[in-house]
Amino acid sequence: MKNNPILSVVIITHNESNNIQPCIQSCLEHFSRLLSFEILVVDSQSTDMTAKMAKKLGARVLTHAWLGYAQQKNFAFEHIRGQWILSLDADERLTAELASEISKELKSQTNYNGFQIARKTFFAEQWIRHAGWWPDFQLRLFRKGFGKFNSRKVHESLEVQGSIKKLKYPMLHYSYRSISHYFQKMEIYTTLAASQVSNAKKKWCFFHILFDPPFVFIKMFILKLGFLDGWIGVIVCGLSACNSFIKYIKVFELNRLDY
């Protein structure tokens, strides 16, 4: 890694000791012989070994109080040294093919300002090929000064000025280690999503709590071919329907508190 790298890999963390090492190692392994890069970890006061592990692997680590997903990432972007930014989550991994493709694009003096990358998402070590989980293109690579995340509390997205291209090779996304892990994350995300819906003053209706969960299941399992993933497809679609149900009863709870 040089003082003026071509690429800055940005990772925001909080208690990610299970993920940070393989995430950083995938960058070190696949980028080291291809281009000049740095790894910047912005850690929100983790109580585990996340920050120490990242430093040991050579990452530059900044500690910063949690601002929210989008705001934390935008803060990190202000402290990068590279000409390009690759925003990764701690549970994501690079592949050799993707790293090579990124290197070729950045060295080609491209006119594109952003690149979308597909994600292969795994549930309990199994790649989910259907149910709308693949290819799951995410805008993650962009030219410095031309992009930032929007202000959504959850499922934030990157907004880039200028032309955008889809890359051929995917990243790996180890989002859920188990069903228990899914429920742990669901508690966090449904609370944020419910607050987002409530703050948008979306009119509450029992229609959402009664019909959204079964609609989510039918859409994912039948229309988006989730049944082709077998029993793990049933589980993923069922949990997604549960996620919708929990989100809307939390909206109901929030709206009751407003009266």
N, C-alpha and C positions, 0 to 999 in steps of 0.2 A: 504494500500500500504506500502511495507516494503523497507528498504534501498537496499536490494539485491533481487529484484523481479525475478520471473521466466520469466515473459513476459513484454515486453515494447510495448505498443500500441502507434504508431507514426501517427500523423495527421499534415499535412502542411495546412496552412490557409492564406487567404487574404480576408478580408471582408466577413466572413462566419457567421455572427450573426444569420442568419435564420436557420443554420444547426448545428452549433457547440454544442449547448446544447443537442439536442436529440441524437447526435452522441456520446458524452461523457457519457450521462446518460445511453445509451444502454450498454456501457462497464461497468459502475459502477453497474448497476442493475444485469447484467448477470454473471460478473466475480467475484464479491465481495466474494461470499461464496465458490468459486471453487479453486482459486489459488492466489498466490502473484503476483501483477502486478503494473505497473505504467502507467500513460498516459503522453506522451510528445507531446506538441503542438509547432511546429515551425511556428511562424507567421511572414509574410513578411510585417510588418509595416501597419497593417490594420488601417483604419480611422474610423471604427465603433467599436462596443463593443466586438468584437471577443475575444481579448486577456483577457479582464477583465472577461468575462463570463467563459472562460476556467479556469482561476485562481480561480474563485469563486467556481467552481465545484471540485477543488483539483488537476487539472492538473499542471504539471511543464511546464512553458511557456518560450521559447527562442524567442527573436526577431532577425530576420536575413534578410538582404536585399535579394530580389528575385533573384534567380540564374537560374530559369527555373525549370520545374516540376521534372525532373530526378535528377538534381544537388541538388535541395532543399531537396529532400527526402534522398539522399545519405549523405548530411550534417547532417540531423537529425539522421541518423543511427550511426553517429560517437559519438553521445552524449547520447546514451541509456545506461541503467544500467542493463537491463535484459539479460537472456541467450537466449531468443527468441524474435523475432520482428514480430509484426502484423502491417502492413501498411494499414491504412484506409484513405479514402477520407472523407471530412466533410459531404458529402451527403449520406454516407453509415451508416448502422445500424447493430448491432449484434442482433441475436435472442438467446433465451435461449438454444435451441437445438444446435446451432453452438458453443456457448460458452462452453457448456458441452462437446461437441466432442473435441474441442481444448484442454480443460483442461485434458481430458483423454489421448490424444496423447502426450502431453508434460510431463505428469507425468509417462508415460509408459517407459521412457528411450528409445524412438524410435530411429531407425537407419536412419530414413528419415531426410533430411536436409531442405526440403521445402514442403509446402502443398498448393494445389490449392483449391480455394473456389468459388463456383458458385454464381452468382449474379442475384437476382430477380429485374429487372429494371422496374421502374414505370414512366409512362408519364401521368402527370396530375392526379395522384393518381390511375391510372389503370395499373396493371401488364401486361407487354407485353410478351406474351407467345411464340410468333413466330417471324418471320422476322430476325432470327439470333440473337435475343436479349436474348434468353434463351437457355442453362444455363449460357453462358458467363463466363466460368471458368477463374479466375484470380489467379496468383501466388502471394500471399500476406503474407504468414506466413513462416518464415524461421529462421534457426539457426544463431545466431550472428556470423559474420565473414565469412559467406558462401554465401552472396548474395549482389547485388547492382543493381540499375536501369541502363539500357543502356542510351546512350546519345541522343536518339530521342527527338525532341522538343515537340512533341505531341504524344499521345498514347504510352507513354513510357512503357516498360515492365521490370519486375524484372528477373534477371538472377541469378540462384542459382547453386552452385557446389554440385554435389551429387544427390542422389535419391530423387524423388518427388512423393507425393501421393495426390490423389483427396479426399477431404472430402465429406461427405454425405450431410450435411446440408448447405443451402445457407445463404448469407447475403442479406440485403435489400438495394436497391440502388434507392434513390429518385432523379434521375438525372435532370428531367425537370418538373418544377411546372406548366408550361403553354406553349403555342406556343410562346408567347413573350419571355419567359425565354429561350426557345430553340434558338431563333434568337440572343439573347444576347450572349449565349455561342458559337453559330456558328461563330459569328464575330471574336471571339478570336481564336477559334480552326482552322478555315479555313486560317487565316493569318499565323499561325504557320505551318500548314500543307503545305501551298503554299511555304513558305520559305524553308521548308525541301525538297520539291520536287525540287525547283530551285537550292538549294545548292548542291544537288546530281547531278546536271547538266543533268537532264533527258531531252532528246530532246523534244522540244515543237512540238505539232502537233494538228491541229484542230480536229483530231479524238477524242481527250479526251473531249473537250468541247461539241462536237456534240453527242457522243455515250456513254460516261461514265454515265451521269445522267440517261438516259432511261434504261441502263443496270443495274444500281444500283436498280432502281425501280422494274424492272422485276425480278431480282434475289431475292430481299427481299419479294416482294408481291406474286410472284408465286412459285419460286423454294424453298424459305424458308417459304412458307405458311403464309405470313403476312396477307392474306385475311381472315384467320381464326380469327383474332383479330377484325374483323368488321371495323367500320368507323375509330376507333383509329388506326387500322392497315394501312388504306389508308393514314391517316395523317402522321404516322411515316415513312412509305416508301416514301411518297412524299417529306417530309422534308429532308430525307436522300439523295434523288436525288438532291434536291436543294442545299444541302451541297456540293455535288460533283461538281455541276455547279459553285458555288461561288468559291470553292477552285481552280478550273482550270482557271477561268478568272483572279484570283489573280496571278496565275503562269504566265499567259499571260502578265499581267501588269508588273510583276517583270522582265520577260525576255525582254520586250520592253525597260525597263530602263537600261538594260545591254548594249544596243547598242548605 
